[in-house]
Each structure stands twice: as C-alpha cells, then as structure tokens.
Amino acid sequence: MAAVKPKRHSPTMDMTAMCDVAFLLLTFFIMTSSFRSEEAVSINTPSSVSKLKVEETGIGTVSITPEGKYYFGVSDPIEKRKFLNTLNTNLKMNLSDVEKKAFLDVAEIGVGKDRIKSYLSLSKGDREKAVLPGIPLDSTNTELIDWVRAYAEANPQGQLAIRGDVKTQYPAVKILFDELAKVKFYKFRLITKGE
C-alpha cells in the first residue's frame, strides 16, 4: 500500500476562498438592505423622545420647508403609481406617459398642477436644480389638500406623515392642520428625529 502524501496548503486557495466569502456577505447585505429614498428638500426635523418609526410603505409625506413651502412624496413605487393615476384623474392634469415616468422618478413634488407639466418636462439635472414654489396651500388655494385626498383615495390603508423643519414658522403648520380638519382628515404622524 502506497503512502498518501498530504496536500500542500496553497495561499492562492486561501485568498480565493476569502474573496468568495466576502462577495457572498456583500451580496447578502445588498439584497437584504432597504434603501431610503432621496428627499427633494432638506428638512431638519425637530427632536422628540418618541420611539415609533415611520414605515417605508403606506405613507404619504407632506414636507414643509423653513420658508413655508409644501412638498408631497410617496416612497413606495407601487403606491406612488396608484397615487399618480388618481391625482392625474382628479386634478385633470392630463399628464403624458413621458411626464408620468418623470413624476415617478421624483422623490417629492414641490409644484402645483399649473406648473407640473413644465417641471416634469425638464431634464433630471434641471429638475434637481430648479427652485420650486411648493404646492399651493393658503386661504385662496388649498390644492395640497386635493393631493392628500388623492393619496387617501388611491391608498385607503395609507397614512399621512408631516415632516416640518425646526425653522418652519407656526402659521405654515397651522394652516395645514386647519385645512386637514376642514376635510375631516385627523389621522397623521409628525416626523421627528430621536434625541
């Protein structure tokens, strides 16, 4: 009987095995991570002691800038498509397929129905640089409430989250609360950051 020679341990085989493990781990983390959608406007939310987290799905978000401009966003792509179709019909926007695609690519919309076609016709780079007037919400034009209604109609189980900047003036928040109360929309969450 012949003696069996032990196999030599090759450093090249060790490196290959380590690379395989590294790529498996990287793939696992990429596939199991949930990425936060980008925000159209930078909001520095006030802090609170609440431990509740806002879900990634089932949420329509109203953002209020320090200047009192209103933005509306939906992060879940399926919900956003339903919302867009309802909004397009309810507000008679008559968006083309190209404009609908651009709408779906934008994280948050900061223009009303009168300007949305011109905004969506901009290139992606120009849209990112554009200074947006916000969706109208004042004593003469409550269009933002129509957006909230369209979201509630498209996603009956959805909830509304309000994200205001620490420097947002009280009147901009109060008018939103008052207009939501007029249409009996009382269920919403305020987004804050934990202390």
C-alpha atoms as an extended CHARMM CRD file, in Angstrom:
* protein
*
       195  EXT
         1         1  MET       CA              0.0000000000        0.0000000000        0.0000000000  PROA      1               0.0000000000
         2         2  ALA       CA              1.3440000000        3.3780000000       -1.0280000000  PROA      2               0.0000000000
         3         3  ALA       CA              1.5450000000        6.2240000000        1.4740000000  PROA      3               0.0000000000
         4         4  VAL       CA             -0.7790000000        9.1710000000        0.7690000000  PROA      4               0.0000000000
         5         5  LYS       CA              1.0140000000       12.4670000000        0.5590000000  PROA      5               0.0000000000
         6         6  PRO       CA             -0.6600000000       15.2660000000        2.4630000000  PROA      6               0.0000000000
         7         7  LYS       CA             -1.9360000000       18.0870000000        0.2210000000  PROA      7               0.0000000000
         8         8  ARG       CA              0.0730000000       21.2610000000        0.3330000000  PROA      8               0.0000000000
         9         9  HSD       CA             -1.7750000000       24.2680000000        1.6250000000  PROA      9               0.0000000000
        10        10  SER       CA             -1.8000000000       26.9330000000       -1.0870000000  PROA      10              0.0000000000
        11        11  PRO       CA             -2.0260000000       30.6540000000       -0.1710000000  PROA      11              0.0000000000
        12        12  THR       CA             -3.7830000000       31.2220000000       -3.5050000000  PROA      12              0.0000000000
        13        13  MET       CA             -6.6010000000       28.8860000000       -2.4840000000  PROA      13              0.0000000000
        14        14  ASP       CA             -6.9940000000       30.7250000000        0.8490000000  PROA      14              0.0000000000
        15        15  MET       CA             -7.3360000000       34.1000000000       -0.9320000000  PROA      15              0.0000000000
        16        16  THR       CA             -9.8850000000       32.6790000000       -3.3620000000  PROA      16              0.0000000000
        17        17  ALA       CA            -11.9730000000       31.2670000000       -0.5190000000  PROA      17              0.0000000000
        18        18  MET       CA            -11.8050000000       34.5750000000        1.3850000000  PROA      18              0.0000000000
        19        19  CYS       CA            -12.8970000000       36.5150000000       -1.7170000000  PROA      19              0.0000000000
        20        20  ASP       CA            -15.8110000000       34.1220000000       -2.2070000000  PROA      20              0.0000000000
        21        21  VAL       CA            -16.9500000000       34.6300000000        1.3800000000  PROA      21              0.0000000000
        22        22  ALA       CA            -16.5580000000       38.4160000000        1.0990000000  PROA      22              0.0000000000
        23        23  PHE       CA            -18.6550000000       38.5390000000       -2.0720000000  PROA      23              0.0000000000
        24        24  LEU       CA            -21.3130000000       36.3060000000       -0.5110000000  PROA      24              0.0000000000
        25        25  LEU       CA            -21.5520000000       38.6090000000        2.5050000000  PROA      25              0.0000000000
        26        26  LEU       CA            -21.6490000000       41.7140000000        0.3090000000  PROA      26              0.0000000000
        27        27  THR       CA            -24.4060000000       40.2060000000       -1.8250000000  PROA      27              0.0000000000
        28        28  PHE       CA            -26.3750000000       39.2430000000        1.2910000000  PROA      28              0.0000000000
        29        29  PHE       CA            -26.1830000000       42.7550000000        2.7520000000  PROA      29              0.0000000000
        30        30  ILE       CA            -27.1310000000       44.4290000000       -0.5310000000  PROA      30              0.0000000000
        31        31  MET       CA            -30.1170000000       42.1710000000       -1.0610000000  PROA      31              0.0000000000
        32        32  THR       CA            -31.4440000000       42.4330000000        2.4970000000  PROA      32              0.0000000000
        33        33  SER       CA            -30.9310000000       46.1830000000        2.9590000000  PROA      33              0.0000000000
        34        34  SER       CA            -33.7200000000       48.6550000000        2.4450000000  PROA      34              0.0000000000
        35        35  PHE       CA            -32.5670000000       51.9120000000        0.9910000000  PROA      35              0.0000000000
        36        36  ARG       CA            -34.1000000000       55.2130000000        1.9970000000  PROA      36              0.0000000000
        37        37  SER       CA            -35.4050000000       57.2020000000       -0.9180000000  PROA      37              0.0000000000
        38        38  GLU       CA            -33.7710000000       60.5190000000       -1.5580000000  PROA      38              0.0000000000
        39        39  GLU       CA            -35.5380000000       63.6570000000       -0.4290000000  PROA      39              0.0000000000
        40        40  ALA       CA            -36.2380000000       66.5660000000       -2.7320000000  PROA      40              0.0000000000
        41        41  VAL       CA            -35.8750000000       69.1050000000        0.0160000000  PROA      41              0.0000000000
        42        42  SER       CA            -33.5830000000       69.1080000000        3.0150000000  PROA      42              0.0000000000
        43        43  ILE       CA            -35.6130000000       69.2140000000        6.2280000000  PROA      43              0.0000000000
        44        44  ASN       CA            -34.0250000000       69.3990000000        9.6730000000  PROA      44              0.0000000000
        45        45  THR       CA            -36.7970000000       67.8660000000       11.7820000000  PROA      45              0.0000000000
        46        46  PRO       CA            -37.2000000000       68.7570000000       15.4500000000  PROA      46              0.0000000000
        47        47  SER       CA            -36.1850000000       66.1850000000       18.0360000000  PROA      47              0.0000000000
        48        48  SER       CA            -38.5160000000       64.2120000000       20.2640000000  PROA      48              0.0000000000
        49        49  VAL       CA            -38.4590000000       61.2680000000       22.6380000000  PROA      49              0.0000000000
        50        50  SER       CA            -40.8290000000       59.1060000000       20.5680000000  PROA      50              0.0000000000
        51        51  LYS       CA            -39.6140000000       55.5880000000       19.8010000000  PROA      51              0.0000000000
        52        52  LEU       CA            -42.0690000000       54.9360000000       16.9390000000  PROA      52              0.0000000000
        53        53  LYS       CA            -40.5460000000       54.5650000000       13.4890000000  PROA      53              0.0000000000
        54        54  VAL       CA            -42.2480000000       55.6770000000       10.2910000000  PROA      54              0.0000000000
        55        55  GLU       CA            -42.7760000000       52.7890000000        7.9090000000  PROA      55              0.0000000000
        56        56  GLU       CA            -41.3540000000       52.8000000000        4.3810000000  PROA      56              0.0000000000
        57        57  THR       CA            -44.6710000000       51.7640000000        2.8360000000  PROA      57              0.0000000000
        58        58  GLY       CA            -48.1990000000       53.0090000000        3.3660000000  PROA      58              0.0000000000
        59        59  ILE       CA            -47.0170000000       56.5720000000        3.9690000000  PROA      59              0.0000000000
        60        60  GLY       CA            -47.6720000000       59.7810000000        2.0360000000  PROA      60              0.0000000000
        61        61  THR       CA            -45.4110000000       62.5740000000        3.2570000000  PROA      61              0.0000000000
        62        62  VAL       CA            -46.0480000000       66.3220000000        3.3770000000  PROA      62              0.0000000000
        63        63  SER       CA            -42.7930000000       68.2300000000        3.8630000000  PROA      63              0.0000000000
        64        64  ILE       CA            -42.8030000000       71.8670000000        4.9820000000  PROA      64              0.0000000000
        65        65  THR       CA            -39.6700000000       73.9300000000        4.3490000000  PROA      65              0.0000000000
        66        66  PRO       CA            -38.4770000000       76.7610000000        6.6210000000  PROA      66              0.0000000000
        67        67  GLU       CA            -39.9190000000       79.1780000000        4.0140000000  PROA      67              0.0000000000
        68        68  GLY       CA            -43.3610000000       77.5760000000        4.3420000000  PROA      68              0.0000000000
        69        69  LYS       CA            -43.3430000000       75.7120000000        1.0120000000  PROA      69              0.0000000000
        70        70  TYR       CA            -45.1730000000       72.3860000000        0.8110000000  PROA      70              0.0000000000
        71        71  TYR       CA            -43.9220000000       69.2270000000       -0.9350000000  PROA      71              0.0000000000
        72        72  PHE       CA            -45.6580000000       65.8770000000       -1.3060000000  PROA      72              0.0000000000
        73        73  GLY       CA            -43.9610000000       62.4960000000       -1.6680000000  PROA      73              0.0000000000
        74        74  VAL       CA            -44.7230000000       58.7810000000       -1.6980000000  PROA      74              0.0000000000
        75        75  SER       CA            -41.7540000000       56.4250000000       -1.2950000000  PROA      75              0.0000000000
        76        76  ASP       CA            -43.2850000000       53.0570000000       -2.2460000000  PROA      76              0.0000000000
        77        77  PRO       CA            -43.2260000000       52.7280000000       -6.0770000000  PROA      77              0.0000000000
        78        78  ILE       CA            -46.4760000000       50.7280000000       -6.3260000000  PROA      78              0.0000000000
        79        79  GLU       CA            -48.3670000000       53.1580000000       -4.0860000000  PROA      79              0.0000000000
        80        80  LYS       CA            -46.8330000000       56.0950000000       -5.9440000000  PROA      80              0.0000000000
        81        81  ARG       CA            -48.1040000000       54.7860000000       -9.3030000000  PROA      81              0.0000000000
        82        82  LYS       CA            -51.6570000000       54.3890000000       -7.8960000000  PROA      82              0.0000000000
        83        83  PHE       CA            -51.4430000000       57.8650000000       -6.3560000000  PROA      83              0.0000000000
        84        84  LEU       CA            -50.2330000000       59.3950000000       -9.6350000000  PROA      84              0.0000000000
        85        85  ASN       CA            -53.1010000000       57.8560000000      -11.6040000000  PROA      85              0.0000000000
        86        86  THR       CA            -55.6790000000       59.0950000000       -9.0800000000  PROA      86              0.0000000000
        87        87  LEU       CA            -54.1020000000       62.5570000000       -8.8680000000  PROA      87              0.0000000000
        88        88  ASN       CA            -53.8730000000       62.8450000000      -12.6720000000  PROA      88              0.0000000000
        89        89  THR       CA            -57.5850000000       61.9920000000      -12.9790000000  PROA      89              0.0000000000
        90        90  ASN       CA            -58.8740000000       64.0350000000      -10.0130000000  PROA      90              0.0000000000
        91        91  LEU       CA            -56.9420000000       67.2130000000      -10.8450000000  PROA      91              0.0000000000
        92        92  LYS       CA            -57.3370000000       66.7840000000      -14.6210000000  PROA      92              0.0000000000
        93        93  MET       CA            -53.5740000000       67.1660000000      -15.1890000000  PROA      93              0.0000000000
        94        94  ASN       CA            -53.5730000000       65.2350000000      -18.4950000000  PROA      94              0.0000000000
        95        95  LEU       CA            -50.0080000000       64.0140000000      -17.9860000000  PROA      95              0.0000000000
        96        96  SER       CA            -48.4140000000       62.1470000000      -20.8910000000  PROA      96              0.0000000000
        97        97  ASP       CA            -46.6360000000       58.8040000000      -20.4240000000  PROA      97              0.0000000000
        98        98  VAL       CA            -43.2660000000       60.6200000000      -20.5050000000  PROA      98              0.0000000000
        99        99  GLU       CA            -44.4330000000       63.0830000000      -17.8450000000  PROA      99              0.0000000000
       100       100  LYS       CA            -45.7970000000       60.2270000000      -15.7030000000  PROA      100             0.0000000000
       101       101  LYS       CA            -42.4150000000       58.4830000000      -15.8790000000  PROA      101             0.0000000000
       102       102  ALA       CA            -40.6760000000       61.7020000000      -14.8000000000  PROA      102             0.0000000000
       103       103  PHE       CA            -43.1800000000       62.0880000000      -11.9260000000  PROA      103             0.0000000000
       104       104  LEU       CA            -42.3790000000       58.5700000000      -10.7110000000  PROA      104             0.0000000000
       105       105  ASP       CA            -38.6400000000       59.3630000000      -10.7620000000  PROA      105             0.0000000000
       106       106  VAL       CA            -39.0000000000       62.3960000000       -8.4630000000  PROA      106             0.0000000000
       107       107  ALA       CA            -38.8660000000       61.7460000000       -4.7080000000  PROA      107             0.0000000000
       108       108  GLU       CA            -41.0800000000       64.6720000000       -3.7110000000  PROA      108             0.0000000000
       109       109  ILE       CA            -43.0850000000       67.0770000000       -5.8440000000  PROA      109             0.0000000000
       110       110  GLY       CA            -42.8880000000       70.7600000000       -4.9790000000  PROA      110             0.0000000000
       111       111  VAL       CA            -45.0620000000       72.3330000000       -7.6880000000  PROA      111             0.0000000000
       112       112  GLY       CA            -48.8050000000       72.5820000000       -8.1590000000  PROA      112             0.0000000000
       113       113  LYS       CA            -50.8940000000       71.3570000000      -11.0740000000  PROA      113             0.0000000000
       114       114  ASP       CA            -50.4570000000       74.6220000000      -13.0020000000  PROA      114             0.0000000000
       115       115  ARG       CA            -46.6730000000       74.1640000000      -13.1990000000  PROA      115             0.0000000000
       116       116  ILE       CA            -46.2630000000       70.4080000000      -13.0780000000  PROA      116             0.0000000000
       117       117  LYS       CA            -46.1100000000       69.8360000000      -16.8520000000  PROA      117             0.0000000000
       118       118  SER       CA            -43.3080000000       72.3810000000      -17.3190000000  PROA      118             0.0000000000
       119       119  TYR       CA            -41.4560000000       70.9970000000      -14.2830000000  PROA      119             0.0000000000
       120       120  LEU       CA            -41.6890000000       67.3860000000      -15.4860000000  PROA      120             0.0000000000
       121       121  SER       CA            -40.5110000000       68.3630000000      -18.9800000000  PROA      121             0.0000000000
       122       122  LEU       CA            -37.1580000000       69.4990000000      -17.5380000000  PROA      122             0.0000000000
       123       123  SER       CA            -34.1810000000       67.1670000000      -17.6720000000  PROA      123             0.0000000000
       124       124  LYS       CA            -33.3610000000       65.3140000000      -14.4510000000  PROA      124             0.0000000000
       125       125  GLY       CA            -30.4110000000       67.6380000000      -13.7850000000  PROA      125             0.0000000000
       126       126  ASP       CA            -32.5240000000       70.7550000000      -14.3350000000  PROA      126             0.0000000000
       127       127  ARG       CA            -35.2840000000       69.3860000000      -12.0860000000  PROA      127             0.0000000000
       128       128  GLU       CA            -32.7360000000       68.8910000000       -9.2900000000  PROA      128             0.0000000000
       129       129  LYS       CA            -31.5080000000       72.4970000000       -9.6570000000  PROA      129             0.0000000000
       130       130  ALA       CA            -34.9520000000       74.0920000000      -10.0110000000  PROA      130             0.0000000000
       131       131  VAL       CA            -36.2110000000       76.4130000000       -7.2870000000  PROA      131             0.0000000000
       132       132  LEU       CA            -39.6920000000       75.1130000000       -6.5690000000  PROA      132             0.0000000000
       133       133  PRO       CA            -42.5830000000       77.2690000000       -5.3430000000  PROA      133             0.0000000000
       134       134  GLY       CA            -44.2370000000       74.4090000000       -3.4300000000  PROA      134             0.0000000000
       135       135  ILE       CA            -47.7340000000       73.0060000000       -3.7810000000  PROA      135             0.0000000000
       136       136  PRO       CA            -50.2400000000       75.7890000000       -3.0500000000  PROA      136             0.0000000000
       137       137  LEU       CA            -51.8610000000       75.8840000000        0.3760000000  PROA      137             0.0000000000
       138       138  ASP       CA            -53.2280000000       79.1820000000        1.6080000000  PROA      138             0.0000000000
       139       139  SER       CA            -56.5690000000       80.8740000000        2.2140000000  PROA      139             0.0000000000
       140       140  THR       CA            -57.2740000000       81.1710000000       -1.5310000000  PROA      140             0.0000000000
       141       141  ASN       CA            -55.8320000000       77.9060000000       -2.8820000000  PROA      141             0.0000000000
       142       142  THR       CA            -55.8670000000       74.6100000000       -0.9680000000  PROA      142             0.0000000000
       143       143  GLU       CA            -54.5040000000       72.3680000000       -3.7150000000  PROA      143             0.0000000000
       144       144  LEU       CA            -52.2720000000       70.4250000000       -1.2990000000  PROA      144             0.0000000000
       145       145  ILE       CA            -55.4330000000       69.0790000000        0.3770000000  PROA      145             0.0000000000
       146       146  ASP       CA            -56.5140000000       67.7280000000       -3.0380000000  PROA      146             0.0000000000
       147       147  TRP       CA            -53.1770000000       65.8540000000       -3.1750000000  PROA      147             0.0000000000
       148       148  VAL       CA            -53.8140000000       64.4100000000        0.3110000000  PROA      148             0.0000000000
       149       149  ARG       CA            -57.3280000000       63.3380000000       -0.7430000000  PROA      149             0.0000000000
       150       150  ALA       CA            -55.9490000000       61.7070000000       -3.9050000000  PROA      150             0.0000000000
       151       151  TYR       CA            -53.4050000000       59.8000000000       -1.7990000000  PROA      151             0.0000000000
       152       152  ALA       CA            -56.1330000000       58.6350000000        0.6280000000  PROA      152             0.0000000000
       153       153  GLU       CA            -58.3320000000       57.5360000000       -2.2880000000  PROA      153             0.0000000000
       154       154  ALA       CA            -55.5120000000       55.6650000000       -4.0380000000  PROA      154             0.0000000000
       155       155  ASN       CA            -54.1980000000       54.0660000000       -0.8250000000  PROA      155             0.0000000000
       156       156  PRO       CA            -57.1170000000       53.6560000000        1.6240000000  PROA      156             0.0000000000
       157       157  GLN       CA            -54.8760000000       51.9230000000        4.1920000000  PROA      157             0.0000000000
       158       158  GLY       CA            -52.1520000000       54.5590000000        3.7800000000  PROA      158             0.0000000000
       159       159  GLN       CA            -51.2920000000       57.1380000000        6.4030000000  PROA      159             0.0000000000
       160       160  LEU       CA            -50.1130000000       60.7180000000        6.1900000000  PROA      160             0.0000000000
       161       161  ALA       CA            -46.8230000000       61.8620000000        7.7220000000  PROA      161             0.0000000000
       162       162  ILE       CA            -45.9240000000       65.5150000000        8.1810000000  PROA      162             0.0000000000
       163       163  ARG       CA            -42.2730000000       66.4900000000        8.1680000000  PROA      163             0.0000000000
       164       164  GLY       CA            -41.5520000000       70.0830000000        9.1460000000  PROA      164             0.0000000000
       165       165  ASP       CA            -38.2410000000       71.8440000000        9.5870000000  PROA      165             0.0000000000
       166       166  VAL       CA            -37.2790000000       73.1640000000       13.0250000000  PROA      166             0.0000000000
       167       167  LYS       CA            -37.2450000000       76.6460000000       11.4670000000  PROA      167             0.0000000000
       168       168  THR       CA            -40.6900000000       76.3200000000        9.8510000000  PROA      168             0.0000000000
       169       169  GLN       CA            -42.9230000000       79.0930000000       11.1470000000  PROA      169             0.0000000000
       170       170  TYR       CA            -46.0400000000       78.0850000000       13.0680000000  PROA      170             0.0000000000
       171       171  PRO       CA            -48.5550000000       79.6410000000       10.6060000000  PROA      171             0.0000000000
       172       172  ALA       CA            -47.4070000000       77.2610000000        7.8260000000  PROA      172             0.0000000000
       173       173  VAL       CA            -48.0840000000       74.2490000000       10.0640000000  PROA      173             0.0000000000
       174       174  LYS       CA            -51.3370000000       75.6850000000       11.4640000000  PROA      174             0.0000000000
       175       175  ILE       CA            -52.8720000000       76.2790000000        8.0390000000  PROA      175             0.0000000000
       176       176  LEU       CA            -52.1000000000       72.6700000000        7.0860000000  PROA      176             0.0000000000
       177       177  PHE       CA            -53.7190000000       71.3560000000       10.2900000000  PROA      177             0.0000000000
       178       178  ASP       CA            -56.7310000000       73.6760000000        9.8220000000  PROA      178             0.0000000000
       179       179  GLU       CA            -57.2890000000       72.6050000000        6.2030000000  PROA      179             0.0000000000
       180       180  LEU       CA            -56.9260000000       68.9110000000        7.0940000000  PROA      180             0.0000000000
       181       181  ALA       CA            -59.5260000000       69.4020000000        9.8500000000  PROA      181             0.0000000000
       182       182  LYS       CA            -61.9550000000       71.0190000000        7.3720000000  PROA      182             0.0000000000
       183       183  VAL       CA            -61.9430000000       67.8170000000        5.3000000000  PROA      183             0.0000000000
       184       184  LYS       CA            -62.0700000000       65.6880000000        8.4960000000  PROA      184             0.0000000000
       185       185  PHE       CA            -58.5920000000       64.2380000000        7.9770000000  PROA      185             0.0000000000
       186       186  TYR       CA            -57.3970000000       63.8320000000       11.5530000000  PROA      186             0.0000000000
       187       187  LYS       CA            -55.0630000000       60.8510000000       11.3530000000  PROA      187             0.0000000000
       188       188  PHE       CA            -51.4570000000       61.7210000000       10.6070000000  PROA      188             0.0000000000
       189       189  ARG       CA            -47.9950000000       61.3860000000       12.0960000000  PROA      189             0.0000000000
       190       190  LEU       CA            -45.4140000000       64.0470000000       12.7840000000  PROA      190             0.0000000000
       191       191  ILE       CA            -41.8940000000       63.0510000000       11.7680000000  PROA      191             0.0000000000
       192       192  THR       CA            -39.1710000000       63.9580000000       14.2480000000  PROA      192             0.0000000000
       193       193  LYS       CA            -35.6800000000       62.7320000000       14.9790000000  PROA      193             0.0000000000
       194       194  GLY       CA            -34.8930000000       60.9230000000       18.2150000000  PROA      194             0.0000000000
       195       195  GLU       CA            -32.9280000000       62.6170000000       20.9460000000  PROA      195             0.0000000000
